Amino acid sequence: MDLVGRDALLREMAAHLTLGRSVLLFGPEGVGKTAVIQAGAVPGLTIVDPFEHVSTVAAFRIRRAMDRGAVFLAAARTTDRRVLGHVGRVLWRMRTMRVMPLTAAEIRLVIERQLARAQIETGTLPPGWLNAAAAEAAGLPGQAILLVGAAARRWRATGAWPPPGFALAVARDEAWRGPSQPFRGR
């Protein structure tokens, strides 16, 4: 998997895992924690994603497995033990690595790659749309991917590119409610 701007993070994560250290990736929603996990997963590794929704029983099992030498790769939005609950009790045994938002240039590259995957030429975009979309994504590749998907669907349906803010709002709504159905009236 080719991740934009994550080479150093992947190398550091791999070094810890190779040494038998469990790793917790943390950062805001949409920053790419799950994508980093998918890119860096190796056989025999136990993945816990999301880490903050682990039950008390599962937290106990994780602790016991760690006692026996199991290595975990996990993702969470925070390292706050109050939010993590019982699983926060094993946090001290893990290397915590913050997944930082991408730069505007990196987000532009993510958007361009998503457009290419959708077989859309960047020449079809209105002037300034790509920069506005990168700004709207705010360094979060997950937001950029959602935005491009919603904008591409709208463009294919209407022939016009929606403003990036509108496309992101539609994408968030679809993620929450599921794909919208066209209004049919009575």
N, C-alpha and C positions, 0 to 999 in steps of 0.2 A: 504494500500500500504506500502511495506517495503522498506524504503529508507536507503541507507548506509550513515552513518555519518551525518544525519540530525535531530537526535532526539532533541537536544538542540534548534535548530532553530525552529522546529515544536512546541515545548513547548512555546517558547517565542512568536511566532506568534499567537498561540492560546490564550495566555494570553492577548495580545493586542486586538484581535478580540472580546474576551469575554467581555472586558471592553468597547466595542463600538468604538474602534480606528481603523481607516483604516490603512492598511499596504502596503508599496511598497517594494517588493523584488528586489534587483538589483545586477547585476554581469554580467560577460562576457557570450557570447553565448555558450551554451552547459554545463553551470555549474549546471543546474538542477532547475532553477526557476519554470518552468512550472510543473515539477514533484512535487515540494514542494507545489505548489498551489493546485494541484490535490489531494495530500495527506491531506491537511489541510482545504479544502473547506467544509463549512457547509451550510445547507439550509438557504436561505434568504440573503446570501452574494452575492454581485455583484463582478464579476471577470473581470478585464480588462488586457488582455494579448495579444499583447504587448502594454504597456502604451505609448510608444513613437510614436505610429502611430495614435493617437487619433486626430480626426478632431477638428477644432475650435468649431463647433456646439456641438459635443460630449463632449468636455472639459467644455463648458458652462453647459451642462446637468449634468455632474458629479459634478460640483461646486454647482448647485442648489440642487441636491440630497443630497449632504453632508450637505448643509444648513438645510435640513429637517431631518437629522439624519441617512442617509444611510451609511452603512459601506462597504468599498471597499477593495478588495485584488487585487493588481496589480503587474506586473512584467515589468522591463525595464533593458536595458543594462547600463544605466547611470542615475545619478541624476542631470546632467547638465541641467539647465532650458532652456538654448539656444537650446539644442538638443531636449528637450521635447516639446518645443513650448508652445502653449496656455495652455496645460494641466499641464505644470510646475507651473502654478500659484496656483494650489491646493496642490502642493507638501508639503508645510509647514504644512498642515493639516494631513499629513500621517506620520506614523512611518516608517522610512526607515531602512531596514535590508539588510545588504550585505550577499549574498550567496557566501561563499568562496569555492575555489577549494578543492577537496578531497586530502587526503594524498595518497602516492603511495600504501600503504597497502589497503586503502579503494578502490582505483581504481582496484587493483587486485581482490578484492572481487566482485566488480561490473562485471568485466570481467568473473570471474568464474561463477557467477550467470547467465550471459548471455549465456555462453557456456552450462550450465546445462539446461537452457530453450530450447536451440537448440538441446538438447540431444546429446551433444558432450562431450566425456570423456577428461579430461585434459591430460591424458596419451598419447593421440594422437598428442599432441603439440610437436614441436621440442624443444630441450633444450634451455632455455633462452627466448623462444617466449613470455611467459606470462609477464616476467619482461620488455622485450622490448616493448610490447603492452602497459603496464602500463605507461612506460616512454613516449611513443608516445602520449598517451591520455592527458598527462600534467595536471592531476588533474580534468579534465572535464568529468563527467560521460556521457554526451551526445556524446562526441568524442569516448569514450570507447565502447558505444553501437553501434555506426556507424561502428567502426573498426571491432568489432567482427562479426557483420552482414555480412560485405563485405568479411571478411576472411573466414567465414563459407561457404558462397556461392561459393567462389573460391575453397575451400578445397573439397566441394561436387562435383564440376564440374571437378576438375583435380586430386584430391587425394593428393595434395601438399599444405602445408600451405604457404601463401604468407608472405613476410616480413611485419611486422606491419605498417611501413611507407607507403608501397605500398597499403596495404588494406585501410588505412585511406584516402589516395589520391583517390582511387577508390570510396570509400564511399562518399567523398565530391563531387566528380564529379557526382555521381548518384543523390545525394541530389539536386544538381544544375540543372542537365539536365533530370533527371528521369533515371530509370534503363536502362542500355545499352543493345542494341540488338547485337547478335553475327554478326560478319562480314560475309557476304555471297558472296562477290565478284560480278562479272558481270554475 
